[in-house]
Structure formats: C-alpha cells, structure tokens
Amino acid sequence: GASGRALSEIGNNIANSETVGFKSSRISFGDLFGATIGAGGTSTSIQEGRGVSVIGADKNFTQGSLRTTANSLDLAVDGDGFFQVTDTSGNQFYTRDGQFGLNSSGEIVNNKGLKLQGFQADSNGVILGTVGDIVLTTSQVAAQATSTISMSGNLQSDAAVTTFNINNLTTSTQFSTGVRIFDTLGNGHDVTLYFSRTASNTWSYYVVAPAGEVTVDASALDASAISALVASGTLTFTSNGALDTESAVTYYDASTGTPGGIDFTGGPTANQTLAFGFGTSVTTDGGLGLNGITQFGSQSVVLTLSQNGFANGTLRGSNIEDDGTIVGQFSNGTVRNLGQVLLARFVNPDGLSAIGGNLFIESNASGSPLAGAPKSGAFGSVIGNTLELANVDLGDELVNMITMQRAFQANSRVITTTNDLLGELVNLTR
C-alpha cells in the first residue's frame, strides 16, 4: 500500500517532467503503532509496530529552470509568487504555468481560456491599483497636437545682418531647419524654422508653412502663395554667447483678426499655439543660457530638434518588463503602459490544493493570497519570452523508484516468510 502509493507519486513526477510549471511531490511515511505488551513504561514491556502508512504528499515549490521561447506572452516567475487567473464566473486559480496567448477579445488567457489578472492602466498609461483582466486591445491612440518644439545648437555670431522677407527666404535668413508638427486631428505639417541675425547679439526666428495648409493674414503670404509665415519670435544673447532673453511668440493667423495661434486647414482646432524650448535663458528663465541655443563664432548648426505631437496610432506589439509592466508599441512611434501582471503569494504554498491542469486553489492550510507587483517586497520577477520548466530531477526520481521497488520487494518477503512459518506450524499437528 504505502510503497505502491510512493511509486505512483514517483511515476506522476516522471510523467510530468516536461510539463511547464509543474511542481514535483514526495510521499511522507509514518509508522503504525500496534500495541504495548506488558506493563506500560516498564523495562519488560514490549512496543509492537504494525507497519507503515502514508501520512502526506508534499509539493516541492523550488524554482524550476527557465527556457527562452519565441512567444512574447510566454511568462515565467523567477522567485516567489503565482500567476492569478480567473474563469468566466470569477473563480480564482493560481499557477506557475506561464503559457499565455490572446483570445478573440484581446484578453491574455492560458490554454484553458482562463484570464490572466493584473493591475489596470488608464488611457495615459498610468498603472492603477485596480485588479482585472489584462486586455491588449487594438484600439487607437488618439492624436496629440504639437504644443512644444525644443531645439539646441549654435547660431554663428558674425553672420551678416539681414531683414526677413517671405518672398526671398534664402537671402533674407542665415540658417534654417525643418520639423514636422501635428494639428489636433493628427495631420502632419512640414514647417521650416528660419533664423535671421537682425542686430548685434540679436536673432529672430520665423516659422514658415506651406500656404495651402494654413490660413494666415494676407501680409504673411509670399507673392506666389506657396509659403506662409505662421509664427515668429526674437532671441538675444549675452556678450559671452549665452542665450539671454526670449520674446513671446507672434502669430499671423487671420481667423479672428487678432494673431492668436496657427490655423491649419482641414478642420482641426484653430489658434494652435507653440512653445519654443531654446534652453534656459539667463534673463527670461534665470538659467545659464548654455544648454540650448548659443551664439558663438563657429558655424550655425542644429544639435537636437524635437516636438511633442504625433498622429493617431494602432497597437503593433508589446513587451513585458521584469516588474510585470506590459508596454505597448504603437504605429505612430509612441509607447504606453497597458497594464501590469500581478503575482500572488501564500504564507504556506504547500497548503494549496492542486486541481489538475497546473492549477491550484487556496485552502485553509495555504491561507489567503497576498497580491502584489513583481519585484516588490518578497515577490519574484516576471520574465517574458520565457517558461519555467518542471522542477523534477529525473535522476533522483529514478533512484527513488528503484529504492521503493526494493523496499516493496523486501516487505513482500515478510509475507512469504510468515506464510512459510504458519505452514510449518500447521504441519506440527500431523
């Protein structure tokens, strides 16, 4: 009986040696006390045993080895914790099997269709404390209009002084650079920033857009109606080449008769304003004036140029960080947190009840689950493109199988020997 049960458990371990996330078990034995013959507690008393029994089957929750896979939704827990999954009725199960994929609704599910649980993220990608199904939707990220253009570089201090002329941009400016900005509908517009040295240590910048994409005052259009001046401003520099002051931006829209922003055609919100980041100027910002646009004798050059707008985008892919955060990559180049895988811990994981399919449920012996983020406190980390293999040591299991087989054979000899003795006892009467 007891040896057979042990052999059965060893066979189960060996059979599941390739099962992802499987945790091996071992049988614990206890002796059977029969009776005490004679006066209890005296030197002449005899305590008689009656064999062995199985007193428990204990799970071994040691870490299994990790194997890299090609599926980004294959997950492994490295350390303490279980994935939490739920069925359609809200029943909770716990597993170390991280073979996950997507269902038709974009939810992360295991092979049985149970939904992986995690902390939800809002539309801005901020992880919340709310726990629910993790959904990787294909919904779009809304477009964001450009509101800031940041730039660093140098303007040549001894460039010729010129007067800006929309009809002759090449000769009336000393330097230019292009940048693509976006309106409130996500339409991209290629504009050019022109720089003109207007006096000693003084420069003006001019934002010029294609005339067909904006509505401006007639004075801001060139004679051929090809280019349109939409915004301008002035920069001054100290005698040491540092950015000193930055003027307010002037706009040349004609939507209200008073300049107030850029009016792109095609239906976006009018009066779109821009903030220009040329660095922390000395007088205007109280800085050193050397971390953005400077004015030295070297040639004019752009070192960095960026803007914060983008078109609408759809989800193209995702990856999972080791803290369980799921980061989505969208077609417009933006990234956003889509959620965070949670882990559950138990004070006594050995007390969990196995129900098959690599699933466990809590019990009185295990205690209630403690949910938390991976890599926080005592929780392990989550590794993407990876699966945790069974923690079965085939060598040990085969040795244990041979040992249990020999023990069973030895015990069976006791029965044979007893039978022989009883036979001899019967023959005494003949």
Secondary structure by P-SEA (a helix, b strand, c coil): caaaaaaaaaaaaaaaccccbbbbbbbbbbbbbcccccccccccbbbbbcbbbbcbbbbbbcccbbbbcccccccccccbbbbbbbcccbbbbbbccccccccccccccccccbbbbbbbbcccccccccccccccccccccccccccccbbbbcccccbbbbbbccccccccccbbbbbbbccccbbbbbbbbbbbccccbbbbbbbccccccccccccccccccbbbcccbbbbbcccccccccccccccccccccccbbbbcccccccbbbbbcccccccccccccccccccccccccccbbbbcccccccccccccccccbbbbbccccbbbbcbbbbbbbbccccccccccccbbbbcccccbbbbbccccccbbbbbccccccccccaaaaaaaaaaaaaaaaaaaaaaaaaaaaaaaaaaccc
